[in-house]
C-alpha cells in the first residue's frame, strides 16, 4: 500500500469515528493487525517460506514439534 492509498484508507476510516471510545477501538484494532502482520512476516523469514507453501525442511508451521510451556506457580 502506498502513501496515497493509506491516506485514503485513513480518511474513510475516520468517517466512522465519532467518540473517544471509537478512536480507542480503532487504534487497538490497527495495533493488533500491525503486530500480527509483523509476527507473520517474522515467521516467514525465520522458516524461509510463506504460509501455505510446502516446507523444504523439518522446521514447519504444523505445530507437531514438542513444546514445553513455562508458567508461574500460583501462591495460595
mmCIF file of the N, C-alpha and C atoms, coordinates in Angstrom:
data_MODEL
# 
_entry.id   MODEL 
# 
loop_
_atom_site.group_PDB 
_atom_site.id 
_atom_site.type_symbol 
_atom_site.label_atom_id 
_atom_site.label_alt_id 
_atom_site.label_comp_id 
_atom_site.label_asym_id 
_atom_site.label_entity_id 
_atom_site.label_seq_id 
_atom_site.pdbx_PDB_ins_code 
_atom_site.Cartn_x 
_atom_site.Cartn_y 
_atom_site.Cartn_z 
_atom_site.occupancy 
_atom_site.B_iso_or_equiv 
_atom_site.pdbx_formal_charge 
_atom_site.auth_seq_id 
_atom_site.auth_comp_id 
_atom_site.auth_asym_id 
_atom_site.auth_atom_id 
_atom_site.pdbx_PDB_model_num 
ATOM 1   N N  . UNK A 1 1  ? 0.852   -1.169  0.000  1.00 0.00 ? 1  UNK A N  1 
ATOM 2   C CA . UNK A 1 1  ? 0.000   0.000   0.000  1.00 0.00 ? 1  UNK A CA 1 
ATOM 3   C C  . UNK A 1 1  ? 0.901   1.236   0.000  1.00 0.00 ? 1  UNK A C  1 
ATOM 4   N N  . UNK A 1 2  ? 0.659   2.135   -0.915 1.00 0.00 ? 2  UNK A N  1 
ATOM 5   C CA . UNK A 1 2  ? 1.464   3.345   -0.958 1.00 0.00 ? 2  UNK A CA 1 
ATOM 6   C C  . UNK A 1 2  ? 0.856   4.440   -0.078 1.00 0.00 ? 2  UNK A C  1 
ATOM 7   N N  . UNK A 1 3  ? 1.534   5.570   0.004  1.00 0.00 ? 3  UNK A N  1 
ATOM 8   C CA . UNK A 1 3  ? 1.106   6.648   0.905  1.00 0.00 ? 3  UNK A CA 1 
ATOM 9   C C  . UNK A 1 3  ? -0.289  7.176   0.551  1.00 0.00 ? 3  UNK A C  1 
ATOM 10  N N  . UNK A 1 4  ? -0.586  7.342   -0.733 1.00 0.00 ? 4  UNK A N  1 
ATOM 11  C CA . UNK A 1 4  ? -1.903  7.841   -1.144 1.00 0.00 ? 4  UNK A CA 1 
ATOM 12  C C  . UNK A 1 4  ? -3.012  6.873   -0.737 1.00 0.00 ? 4  UNK A C  1 
ATOM 13  N N  . UNK A 1 5  ? -2.766  5.581   -0.918 1.00 0.00 ? 5  UNK A N  1 
ATOM 14  C CA . UNK A 1 5  ? -3.762  4.573   -0.530 1.00 0.00 ? 5  UNK A CA 1 
ATOM 15  C C  . UNK A 1 5  ? -3.978  4.574   0.978  1.00 0.00 ? 5  UNK A C  1 
ATOM 16  N N  . UNK A 1 6  ? -2.901  4.721   1.743  1.00 0.00 ? 6  UNK A N  1 
ATOM 17  C CA . UNK A 1 6  ? -3.018  4.784   3.196  1.00 0.00 ? 6  UNK A CA 1 
ATOM 18  C C  . UNK A 1 6  ? -3.806  6.003   3.639  1.00 0.00 ? 6  UNK A C  1 
ATOM 19  N N  . UNK A 1 7  ? -3.548  7.149   3.004  1.00 0.00 ? 7  UNK A N  1 
ATOM 20  C CA . UNK A 1 7  ? -4.289  8.367   3.342  1.00 0.00 ? 7  UNK A CA 1 
ATOM 21  C C  . UNK A 1 7  ? -5.768  8.211   3.023  1.00 0.00 ? 7  UNK A C  1 
ATOM 22  N N  . UNK A 1 8  ? -6.081  7.611   1.882  1.00 0.00 ? 8  UNK A N  1 
ATOM 23  C CA . UNK A 1 8  ? -7.474  7.386   1.503  1.00 0.00 ? 8  UNK A CA 1 
ATOM 24  C C  . UNK A 1 8  ? -8.152  6.448   2.499  1.00 0.00 ? 8  UNK A C  1 
ATOM 25  N N  . UNK A 1 9  ? -7.443  5.408   2.908  1.00 0.00 ? 9  UNK A N  1 
ATOM 26  C CA . UNK A 1 9  ? -7.982  4.480   3.903  1.00 0.00 ? 9  UNK A CA 1 
ATOM 27  C C  . UNK A 1 9  ? -8.242  5.202   5.222  1.00 0.00 ? 9  UNK A C  1 
ATOM 28  N N  . UNK A 1 10 ? -7.279  6.011   5.662  1.00 0.00 ? 10 UNK A N  1 
ATOM 29  C CA . UNK A 1 10 ? -7.416  6.726   6.930  1.00 0.00 ? 10 UNK A CA 1 
ATOM 30  C C  . UNK A 1 10 ? -8.594  7.695   6.892  1.00 0.00 ? 10 UNK A C  1 
ATOM 31  N N  . UNK A 1 11 ? -8.767  8.405   5.782  1.00 0.00 ? 11 UNK A N  1 
ATOM 32  C CA . UNK A 1 11 ? -9.894  9.338   5.657  1.00 0.00 ? 11 UNK A CA 1 
ATOM 33  C C  . UNK A 1 11 ? -11.224 8.599   5.695  1.00 0.00 ? 11 UNK A C  1 
ATOM 34  N N  . UNK A 1 12 ? -11.287 7.463   5.023  1.00 0.00 ? 12 UNK A N  1 
ATOM 35  C CA . UNK A 1 12 ? -12.526 6.674   5.025  1.00 0.00 ? 12 UNK A CA 1 
ATOM 36  C C  . UNK A 1 12 ? -12.813 6.126   6.421  1.00 0.00 ? 12 UNK A C  1 
ATOM 37  N N  . UNK A 1 13 ? -11.796 5.623   7.088  1.00 0.00 ? 13 UNK A N  1 
ATOM 38  C CA . UNK A 1 13 ? -11.970 5.069   8.432  1.00 0.00 ? 13 UNK A CA 1 
ATOM 39  C C  . UNK A 1 13 ? -12.360 6.153   9.421  1.00 0.00 ? 13 UNK A C  1 
ATOM 40  N N  . UNK A 1 14 ? -11.834 7.354   9.255  1.00 0.00 ? 14 UNK A N  1 
ATOM 41  C CA . UNK A 1 14 ? -12.108 8.455   10.186 1.00 0.00 ? 14 UNK A CA 1 
ATOM 42  C C  . UNK A 1 14 ? -13.581 8.868   10.149 1.00 0.00 ? 14 UNK A C  1 
ATOM 43  N N  . UNK A 1 15 ? -14.266 8.595   9.061  1.00 0.00 ? 15 UNK A N  1 
ATOM 44  C CA . UNK A 1 15 ? -15.685 8.954   8.954  1.00 0.00 ? 15 UNK A CA 1 
ATOM 45  C C  . UNK A 1 15 ? -16.523 8.235   10.005 1.00 0.00 ? 15 UNK A C  1 
ATOM 46  N N  . UNK A 1 16 ? -16.094 7.047   10.416 1.00 0.00 ? 16 UNK A N  1 
ATOM 47  C CA . UNK A 1 16 ? -16.859 6.270   11.386 1.00 0.00 ? 16 UNK A CA 1 
ATOM 48  C C  . UNK A 1 16 ? -16.476 6.544   12.831 1.00 0.00 ? 16 UNK A C  1 
ATOM 49  N N  . UNK A 1 17 ? -15.484 7.383   13.047 1.00 0.00 ? 17 UNK A N  1 
ATOM 50  C CA . UNK A 1 17 ? -15.020 7.673   14.410 1.00 0.00 ? 17 UNK A CA 1 
ATOM 51  C C  . UNK A 1 17 ? -15.753 8.902   14.925 1.00 0.00 ? 17 UNK A C  1 
ATOM 52  N N  . UNK A 1 18 ? -16.598 8.689   15.924 1.00 0.00 ? 18 UNK A N  1 
ATOM 53  C CA . UNK A 1 18 ? -17.419 9.778   16.461 1.00 0.00 ? 18 UNK A CA 1 
ATOM 54  C C  . UNK A 1 18 ? -17.106 10.095  17.920 1.00 0.00 ? 18 UNK A C  1 
ATOM 55  N N  . UNK A 1 19 ? -16.592 9.108   18.651 1.00 0.00 ? 19 UNK A N  1 
ATOM 56  C CA . UNK A 1 19 ? -16.351 9.295   20.090 1.00 0.00 ? 19 UNK A CA 1 
ATOM 57  C C  . UNK A 1 19 ? -14.920 8.882   20.423 1.00 0.00 ? 19 UNK A C  1 
ATOM 58  N N  . UNK A 1 20 ? -14.447 9.268   21.604 1.00 0.00 ? 20 UNK A N  1 
ATOM 59  C CA . UNK A 1 20 ? -13.115 8.796   22.023 1.00 0.00 ? 20 UNK A CA 1 
ATOM 60  C C  . UNK A 1 20 ? -13.042 7.273   22.097 1.00 0.00 ? 20 UNK A C  1 
ATOM 61  N N  . UNK A 1 21 ? -14.149 6.631   22.443 1.00 0.00 ? 21 UNK A N  1 
ATOM 62  C CA . UNK A 1 21 ? -14.184 5.172   22.508 1.00 0.00 ? 21 UNK A CA 1 
ATOM 63  C C  . UNK A 1 21 ? -14.013 4.565   21.119 1.00 0.00 ? 21 UNK A C  1 
ATOM 64  N N  . UNK A 1 22 ? -14.649 5.193   20.119 1.00 0.00 ? 22 UNK A N  1 
ATOM 65  C CA . UNK A 1 22 ? -14.486 4.729   18.737 1.00 0.00 ? 22 UNK A CA 1 
ATOM 66  C C  . UNK A 1 22 ? -13.020 4.834   18.312 1.00 0.00 ? 22 UNK A C  1 
ATOM 67  N N  . UNK A 1 23 ? -12.391 5.951   18.660 1.00 0.00 ? 23 UNK A N  1 
ATOM 68  C CA . UNK A 1 23 ? -10.991 6.154   18.312 1.00 0.00 ? 23 UNK A CA 1 
ATOM 69  C C  . UNK A 1 23 ? -10.102 5.124   19.007 1.00 0.00 ? 23 UNK A C  1 
ATOM 70  N N  . UNK A 1 24 ? -10.390 4.852   20.270 1.00 0.00 ? 24 UNK A N  1 
ATOM 71  C CA . UNK A 1 24 ? -9.618  3.864   21.020 1.00 0.00 ? 24 UNK A CA 1 
ATOM 72  C C  . UNK A 1 24 ? -9.780  2.471   20.416 1.00 0.00 ? 24 UNK A C  1 
ATOM 73  N N  . UNK A 1 25 ? -11.006 2.091   20.084 1.00 0.00 ? 25 UNK A N  1 
ATOM 74  C CA . UNK A 1 25 ? -11.263 0.789   19.457 1.00 0.00 ? 25 UNK A CA 1 
ATOM 75  C C  . UNK A 1 25 ? -10.519 0.665   18.131 1.00 0.00 ? 25 UNK A C  1 
ATOM 76  N N  . UNK A 1 26 ? -10.588 1.714   17.328 1.00 0.00 ? 26 UNK A N  1 
ATOM 77  C CA . UNK A 1 26 ? -9.924  1.708   16.026 1.00 0.00 ? 26 UNK A CA 1 
ATOM 78  C C  . UNK A 1 26 ? -8.413  1.610   16.196 1.00 0.00 ? 26 UNK A C  1 
ATOM 79  N N  . UNK A 1 27 ? -7.880  2.342   17.148 1.00 0.00 ? 27 UNK A N  1 
ATOM 80  C CA . UNK A 1 27 ? -6.439  2.314   17.420 1.00 0.00 ? 27 UNK A CA 1 
ATOM 81  C C  . UNK A 1 27 ? -6.001  0.922   17.855 1.00 0.00 ? 27 UNK A C  1 
ATOM 82  N N  . UNK A 1 28 ? -6.767  0.285   18.735 1.00 0.00 ? 28 UNK A N  1 
ATOM 83  C CA . UNK A 1 28 ? -6.431  -1.068  19.192 1.00 0.00 ? 28 UNK A CA 1 
ATOM 84  C C  . UNK A 1 28 ? -6.480  -2.064  18.038 1.00 0.00 ? 28 UNK A C  1 
ATOM 85  N N  . UNK A 1 29 ? -7.476  -1.914  17.171 1.00 0.00 ? 29 UNK A N  1 
ATOM 86  C CA . UNK A 1 29 ? -7.603  -2.814  16.034 1.00 0.00 ? 29 UNK A CA 1 
ATOM 87  C C  . UNK A 1 29 ? -6.401  -2.664  15.102 1.00 0.00 ? 29 UNK A C  1 
ATOM 88  N N  . UNK A 1 30 ? -5.988  -1.414  14.830 1.00 0.00 ? 30 UNK A N  1 
ATOM 89  C CA . UNK A 1 30 ? -4.825  -1.190  13.967 1.00 0.00 ? 30 UNK A CA 1 
ATOM 90  C C  . UNK A 1 30 ? -3.561  -1.778  14.574 1.00 0.00 ? 30 UNK A C  1 
ATOM 91  N N  . UNK A 1 31 ? -3.386  -1.618  15.885 1.00 0.00 ? 31 UNK A N  1 
ATOM 92  C CA . UNK A 1 31 ? -2.214  -2.185  16.556 1.00 0.00 ? 31 UNK A CA 1 
ATOM 93  C C  . UNK A 1 31 ? -2.209  -3.698  16.432 1.00 0.00 ? 31 UNK A C  1 
ATOM 94  N N  . UNK A 1 32 ? -3.364  -4.320  16.648 1.00 0.00 ? 32 UNK A N  1 
ATOM 95  C CA . UNK A 1 32 ? -3.469  -5.778  16.567 1.00 0.00 ? 32 UNK A CA 1 
ATOM 96  C C  . UNK A 1 32 ? -3.112  -6.263  15.162 1.00 0.00 ? 32 UNK A C  1 
ATOM 97  N N  . UNK A 1 33 ? -3.675  -5.621  14.156 1.00 0.00 ? 33 UNK A N  1 
ATOM 98  C CA . UNK A 1 33 ? -3.414  -6.014  12.776 1.00 0.00 ? 33 UNK A CA 1 
ATOM 99  C C  . UNK A 1 33 ? -1.939  -5.842  12.438 1.00 0.00 ? 33 UNK A C  1 
ATOM 100 N N  . UNK A 1 34 ? -1.356  -4.725  12.885 1.00 0.00 ? 34 UNK A N  1 
ATOM 101 C CA . UNK A 1 34 ? 0.050   -4.444  12.600 1.00 0.00 ? 34 UNK A CA 1 
ATOM 102 C C  . UNK A 1 34 ? 0.966   -5.462  13.261 1.00 0.00 ? 34 UNK A C  1 
ATOM 103 N N  . UNK A 1 35 ? 0.715   -5.770  14.526 1.00 0.00 ? 35 UNK A N  1 
ATOM 104 C CA . UNK A 1 35 ? 1.556   -6.731  15.247 1.00 0.00 ? 35 UNK A CA 1 
ATOM 105 C C  . UNK A 1 35 ? 1.429   -8.118  14.630 1.00 0.00 ? 35 UNK A C  1 
ATOM 106 N N  . UNK A 1 36 ? 0.201   -8.531  14.290 1.00 0.00 ? 36 UNK A N  1 
ATOM 107 C CA . UNK A 1 36 ? 0.008   -9.843  13.674 1.00 0.00 ? 36 UNK A CA 1 
ATOM 108 C C  . UNK A 1 36 ? 0.731   -9.931  12.329 1.00 0.00 ? 36 UNK A C  1 
ATOM 109 N N  . UNK A 1 37 ? 0.662   -8.865  11.528 1.00 0.00 ? 37 UNK A N  1 
ATOM 110 C CA . UNK A 1 37 ? 1.345   -8.858  10.234 1.00 0.00 ? 37 UNK A CA 1 
ATOM 111 C C  . UNK A 1 37 ? 2.857   -8.947  10.423 1.00 0.00 ? 37 UNK A C  1 
ATOM 112 N N  . UNK A 1 38 ? 3.372   -8.217  11.410 1.00 0.00 ? 38 UNK A N  1 
ATOM 113 C CA . UNK A 1 38 ? 4.813   -8.256  11.678 1.00 0.00 ? 38 UNK A CA 1 
ATOM 114 C C  . UNK A 1 38 ? 5.240   -9.640  12.148 1.00 0.00 ? 38 UNK A C  1 
ATOM 115 N N  . UNK A 1 39 ? 4.457   -10.252 13.021 1.00 0.00 ? 39 UNK A N  1 
ATOM 116 C CA . UNK A 1 39 ? 4.791   -11.591 13.514 1.00 0.00 ? 39 UNK A CA 1 
ATOM 117 C C  . UNK A 1 39 ? 4.734   -12.625 12.396 1.00 0.00 ? 39 UNK A C  1 
ATOM 118 N N  . UNK A 1 40 ? 3.745   -12.510 11.519 1.00 0.00 ? 40 UNK A N  1 
ATOM 119 C CA . UNK A 1 40 ? 3.657   -13.437 10.387 1.00 0.00 ? 40 UNK A CA 1 
ATOM 120 C C  . UNK A 1 40 ? 4.839   -13.263 9.447  1.00 0.00 ? 40 UNK A C  1 
ATOM 121 N N  . UNK A 1 41 ? 5.232   -12.014 9.197  1.00 0.00 ? 41 UNK A N  1 
ATOM 122 C CA . UNK A 1 41 ? 6.395   -11.761 8.340  1.00 0.00 ? 41 UNK A CA 1 
ATOM 123 C C  . UNK A 1 41 ? 7.661   -12.302 8.987  1.00 0.00 ? 41 UNK A C  1 
ATOM 124 N N  . UNK A 1 42 ? 7.767   -12.144 10.295 1.00 0.00 ? 42 UNK A N  1 
ATOM 125 C CA . UNK A 1 42 ? 8.927   -12.670 11.012 1.00 0.00 ? 42 UNK A CA 1 
ATOM 126 C C  . UNK A 1 42 ? 8.976   -14.196 10.913 1.00 0.00 ? 42 UNK A C  1 
ATOM 127 N N  . UNK A 1 43 ? 7.819   -14.851 11.026 1.00 0.00 ? 43 UNK A N  1 
ATOM 128 C CA . UNK A 1 43 ? 7.755   -16.305 10.915 1.00 0.00 ? 43 UNK A CA 1 
ATOM 129 C C  . UNK A 1 43 ? 8.134   -16.752 9.507  1.00 0.00 ? 43 UNK A C  1 
ATOM 130 N N  . UNK A 1 44 ? 7.639   -16.034 8.491  1.00 0.00 ? 44 UNK A N  1 
ATOM 131 C CA . UNK A 1 44 ? 8.007   -16.351 7.104  1.00 0.00 ? 44 UNK A CA 1 
ATOM 132 C C  . UNK A 1 44 ? 9.520   -16.271 6.929  1.00 0.00 ? 44 UNK A C  1 
ATOM 133 N N  . UNK A 1 45 ? 10.118  -15.216 7.445  1.00 0.00 ? 45 UNK A N  1 
ATOM 134 C CA . UNK A 1 45 ? 11.567  -15.026 7.314  1.00 0.00 ? 45 UNK A CA 1 
ATOM 135 C C  . UNK A 1 45 ? 12.316  -16.109 8.077  1.00 0.00 ? 45 UNK A C  1 
ATOM 136 N N  . UNK A 1 46 ? 11.865  -16.421 9.271  1.00 0.00 ? 46 UNK A N  1 
ATOM 137 C CA . UNK A 1 46 ? 12.536  -17.419 10.105 1.00 0.00 ? 46 UNK A CA 1 
ATOM 138 C C  . UNK A 1 46 ? 12.489  -18.807 9.469  1.00 0.00 ? 46 UNK A C  1 
ATOM 139 N N  . UNK A 1 47 ? 11.320  -19.184 8.957  1.00 0.00 ? 47 UNK A N  1 
ATOM 140 C CA . UNK A 1 47 ? 11.170  -20.517 8.380  1.00 0.00 ? 47 UNK A CA 1 
ATOM 141 C C  . UNK A 1 47 ? 11.679  -20.604 6.946  1.00 0.00 ? 47 UNK A C  1 
ATOM 142 N N  . UNK A 1 48 ? 11.741  -19.469 6.272  1.00 0.00 ? 48 UNK A N  1 
ATOM 143 C CA . UNK A 1 48 ? 12.262  -19.461 4.909  1.00 0.00 ? 48 UNK A CA 1 
ATOM 144 C C  . UNK A 1 48 ? 11.219  -19.739 3.842  1.00 0.00 ? 48 UNK A C  1 
ATOM 145 N N  . UNK A 1 49 ? 9.942   -19.721 4.210  1.00 0.00 ? 49 UNK A N  1 
ATOM 146 C CA . UNK A 1 49 ? 8.881   -19.889 3.223  1.00 0.00 ? 49 UNK A CA 1 
ATOM 147 C C  . UNK A 1 49 ? 7.610   -19.244 3.746  1.00 0.00 ? 49 UNK A C  1 
ATOM 148 N N  . UNK A 1 50 ? 6.706   -18.877 2.820  1.00 0.00 ? 50 UNK A N  1 
ATOM 149 C CA . UNK A 1 50 ? 5.472   -18.208 3.211  1.00 0.00 ? 50 UNK A CA 1 
ATOM 150 C C  . UNK A 1 50 ? 4.422   -19.213 3.667  1.00 0.00 ? 50 UNK A C  1 
ATOM 151 N N  . UNK A 1 51 ? 3.435   -18.698 4.394  1.00 0.00 ? 51 UNK A N  1 
ATOM 152 C CA . UNK A 1 51 ? 2.336   -19.520 4.887  1.00 0.00 ? 51 UNK A CA 1 
ATOM 153 C C  . UNK A 1 51 ? 1.654   -20.233 3.714  1.00 0.00 ? 51 UNK A C  1 
ATOM 154 N N  . UNK A 1 52 ? 1.264   -21.468 3.929  1.00 0.00 ? 52 UNK A N  1 
ATOM 155 C CA . UNK A 1 52 ? 0.579   -22.327 2.963  1.00 0.00 ? 52 UNK A CA 1 
ATOM 156 C C  . UNK A 1 52 ? 1.468   -22.819 1.832  1.00 0.00 ? 52 UNK A C  1 
ATOM 157 N N  . UNK A 1 53 ? 2.756   -22.516 1.868  1.00 0.00 ? 53 UNK A N  1 
ATOM 158 C CA . UNK A 1 53 ? 3.683   -23.112 0.915  1.00 0.00 ? 53 UNK A CA 1 
ATOM 159 C C  . UNK A 1 53 ? 4.247   -24.383 1.525  1.00 0.00 ? 53 UNK A C  1 
ATOM 160 N N  . UNK A 1 54 ? 4.684   -25.276 0.688  1.00 0.00 ? 54 UNK A N  1 
ATOM 161 C CA . UNK A 1 54 ? 5.262   -26.523 1.168  1.00 0.00 ? 54 UNK A CA 1 
ATOM 162 C C  . UNK A 1 54 ? 6.628   -26.253 1.786  1.00 0.00 ? 54 UNK A C  1 
ATOM 163 N N  . UNK A 1 55 ? 6.851   -26.845 2.949  1.00 0.00 ? 55 UNK A N  1 
ATOM 164 C CA . UNK A 1 55 ? 8.127   -26.684 3.645  1.00 0.00 ? 55 UNK A CA 1 
ATOM 165 C C  . UNK A 1 55 ? 9.192   -27.542 2.997  1.00 0.00 ? 55 UNK A C  1 
ATOM 166 N N  . UNK A 1 56 ? 10.394  -26.986 2.907  1.00 0.00 ? 56 UNK A N  1 
ATOM 167 C CA . UNK A 1 56 ? 11.517  -27.745 2.382  1.00 0.00 ? 56 UNK A CA 1 
ATOM 168 C C  . UNK A 1 56 ? 12.383  -28.283 3.514  1.00 0.00 ? 56 UNK A C  1 
ATOM 169 N N  . UNK A 1 57 ? 11.939  -28.086 4.745  1.00 0.00 ? 57 UNK A N  1 
ATOM 170 C CA . UNK A 1 57 ? 12.722  -28.546 5.892  1.00 0.00 ? 57 UNK A CA 1 
ATOM 171 C C  . UNK A 1 57 ? 11.794  -29.147 6.938  1.00 0.00 ? 57 UNK A C  1 
ATOM 172 N N  . UNK A 1 58 ? 12.386  -29.668 8.004  1.00 0.00 ? 58 UNK A N  1 
ATOM 173 C CA . UNK A 1 58 ? 11.568  -30.245 9.074  1.00 0.00 ? 58 UNK A CA 1 
ATOM 174 C C  . UNK A 1 58 ? 11.004  -29.161 9.986  1.00 0.00 ? 58 UNK A C  1 
ATOM 175 N N  . UNK A 1 59 ? 11.500  -27.922 9.866  1.00 0.00 ? 59 UNK A N  1 
ATOM 176 C CA . UNK A 1 59 ? 11.025  -26.805 10.665 1.00 0.00 ? 59 UNK A CA 1 
ATOM 177 C C  . UNK A 1 59 ? 9.787   -26.228 9.978  1.00 0.00 ? 59 UNK A C  1 
ATOM 178 N N  . UNK A 1 60 ? 8.609   -26.552 10.495 1.00 0.00 ? 60 UNK A N  1 
ATOM 179 C CA . UNK A 1 60 ? 7.395   -26.143 9.802  1.00 0.00 ? 60 UNK A CA 1 
ATOM 180 C C  . UNK A 1 60 ? 6.376   -25.550 10.756 1.00 0.00 ? 60 UNK A C  1 
ATOM 181 N N  . UNK A 1 61 ? 5.240   -25.127 10.195 1.00 0.00 ? 61 UNK A N  1 
ATOM 182 C CA . UNK A 1 61 ? 4.181   -24.465 10.957 1.00 0.00 ? 61 UNK A CA 1 
ATOM 183 C C  . UNK A 1 61 ? 3.105   -25.439 11.442 1.00 0.00 ? 61 UNK A C  1 
ATOM 184 N N  . UNK A 1 62 ? 3.314   -26.703 11.311 1.00 0.00 ? 62 UNK A N  1 
ATOM 185 C CA . UNK A 1 62 ? 2.230   -27.640 11.591 1.00 0.00 ? 62 UNK A CA 1 
ATOM 186 C C  . UNK A 1 62 ? 1.971   -27.872 13.072 1.00 0.00 ? 62 UNK A C  1 
ATOM 187 N N  . UNK A 1 63 ? 2.813   -27.380 13.944 1.00 0.00 ? 63 UNK A N  1 
ATOM 188 C CA . UNK A 1 63 ? 2.573   -27.491 15.377 1.00 0.00 ? 63 UNK A CA 1 
ATOM 189 C C  . UNK A 1 63 ? 2.830   -28.866 15.943 1.00 0.00 ? 63 UNK A C  1 
ATOM 190 N N  . UNK A 1 64 ? 3.489   -29.750 15.211 1.00 0.00 ? 64 UNK A N  1 
ATOM 191 C CA . UNK A 1 64 ? 3.697   -31.120 15.654 1.00 0.00 ? 64 UNK A CA 1 
ATOM 192 C C  . UNK A 1 64 ? 4.975   -31.319 16.447 1.00 0.00 ? 64 UNK A C  1 
ATOM 193 N N  . UNK A 1 65 ? 5.793   -30.286 16.584 1.00 0.00 ? 65 UNK A N  1 
ATOM 194 C CA . UNK A 1 65 ? 7.031   -30.453 17.349 1.00 0.00 ? 65 UNK A CA 1 
ATOM 195 C C  . UNK A 1 65 ? 6.735   -30.390 18.847 1.00 0.00 ? 65 UNK A C  1 
ATOM 196 N N  . UNK A 1 66 ? 7.621   -30.978 19.639 1.00 0.00 ? 66 UNK A N  1 
ATOM 197 C CA . UNK A 1 66 ? 7.392   -30.967 21.083 1.00 0.00 ? 66 UNK A CA 1 
ATOM 198 C C  . UNK A 1 66 ? 7.632   -29.568 21.626 1.00 0.00 ? 66 UNK A C  1 
ATOM 199 N N  . UNK A 1 67 ? 6.851   -29.208 22.631 1.00 0.00 ? 67 UNK A N  1 
ATOM 200 C CA . UNK A 1 67 ? 6.932   -27.879 23.216 1.00 0.00 ? 67 UNK A CA 1 
ATOM 201 C C  . UNK A 1 67 ? 6.858   -27.993 24.729 1.00 0.00 ? 67 UNK A C  1 
ATOM 202 N N  . UNK A 1 68 ? 7.494   -27.070 25.401 1.00 0.00 ? 68 UNK A N  1 
ATOM 203 C CA . UNK A 1 68 ? 7.409   -27.006 26.853 1.00 0.00 ? 68 UNK A CA 1 
ATOM 204 C C  . UNK A 1 68 ? 6.956   -25.597 27.213 1.00 0.00 ? 68 UNK A C  1 
ATOM 205 N N  . UNK A 1 69 ? 5.883   -25.512 27.972 1.00 0.00 ? 69 UNK A N  1 
ATOM 206 C CA . UNK A 1 69 ? 5.339   -24.225 28.380 1.00 0.00 ? 69 UNK A CA 1 
ATOM 207 C C  . UNK A 1 69 ? 5.758   -23.956 29.812 1.00 0.00 ? 69 UNK A C  1 
ATOM 208 N N  . UNK A 1 70 ? 6.385   -22.814 30.027 1.00 0.00 ? 70 UNK A N  1 
ATOM 209 C CA . UNK A 1 70 ? 6.773   -22.428 31.381 1.00 0.00 ? 70 UNK A CA 1 
ATOM 210 C C  . UNK A 1 70 ? 5.715   -21.507 31.946 1.00 0.00 ? 70 UNK A C  1 
ATOM 211 N N  . UNK A 1 71 ? 5.280   -21.798 33.156 1.00 0.00 ? 71 UNK A N  1 
ATOM 212 C CA . UNK A 1 71 ? 4.291   -20.948 33.823 1.00 0.00 ? 71 UNK A CA 1 
ATOM 213 C C  . UNK A 1 71 ? 4.767   -20.649 35.225 1.00 0.00 ? 71 UNK A C  1 
ATOM 214 N N  . UNK A 1 72 ? 4.174   -19.641 35.810 1.00 0.00 ? 72 UNK A N  1 
ATOM 215 C CA . UNK A 1 72 ? 4.468   -19.320 37.195 1.00 0.00 ? 72 UNK A CA 1 
ATOM 216 C C  . UNK A 1 72 ? 3.525   -20.119 38.083 1.00 0.00 ? 72 UNK A C  1 
ATOM 217 N N  . UNK A 1 73 ? 4.056   -20.582 39.219 1.00 0.00 ? 73 UNK A N  1 
ATOM 218 C CA . UNK A 1 73 ? 3.190   -21.277 40.161 1.00 0.00 ? 73 UNK A CA 1 
ATOM 219 C C  . UNK A 1 73 ? 2.385   -20.243 40.923 1.00 0.00 ? 73 UNK A C  1 
ATOM 220 N N  . UNK A 1 74 ? 1.113   -20.545 41.128 1.00 0.00 ? 74 UNK A N  1 
ATOM 221 C CA . UNK A 1 74 ? 0.259   -19.635 41.884 1.00 0.00 ? 74 UNK A CA 1 
ATOM 222 C C  . UNK A 1 74 ? 0.456   -19.858 43.368 1.00 0.00 ? 74 UNK A C  1 
ATOM 223 N N  . UNK A 1 75 ? 0.564   -18.787 44.077 1.00 0.00 ? 75 UNK A N  1 
ATOM 224 C CA . UNK A 1 75 ? 0.699   -18.849 45.530 1.00 0.00 ? 75 UNK A CA 1 
ATOM 225 C C  . UNK A 1 75 ? -0.705  -18.807 46.129 1.00 0.00 ? 75 UNK A C  1 
ATOM 226 N N  . UNK A 1 76 ? -0.981  -19.681 47.063 1.00 0.00 ? 76 UNK A N  1 
ATOM 227 C CA . UNK A 1 76 ? -2.307  -19.714 47.684 1.00 0.00 ? 76 UNK A CA 1 
ATOM 228 C C  . UNK A 1 76 ? -2.447  -18.667 48.746 1.00 0.00 ? 76 UNK A C  1 
# 
